[in-house]
């Protein structure tokens, strides 16, 4: 899932499907017996993703083709 950080608006822009995708992940967790503490929070999900991304150097959009998913 890709996010956009808009420095002019000072906002994180998520895909239109973001909230539905998180809701689906939470539904799967509930279905498999997860407790309330394991439910995915929208904001915490973004914070965790940003923290992981900050460990790497910034790249241009044109360089994305050469990167491999972990």
Secondary structure, 3 states (H helix, E strand, C coil): CCCEEECCCCEEECCCCHHHHHHHHHHHHHHCCCCHHHCCCHHHHHHHHHHHHCCCCCCCHHHHHHCCCC
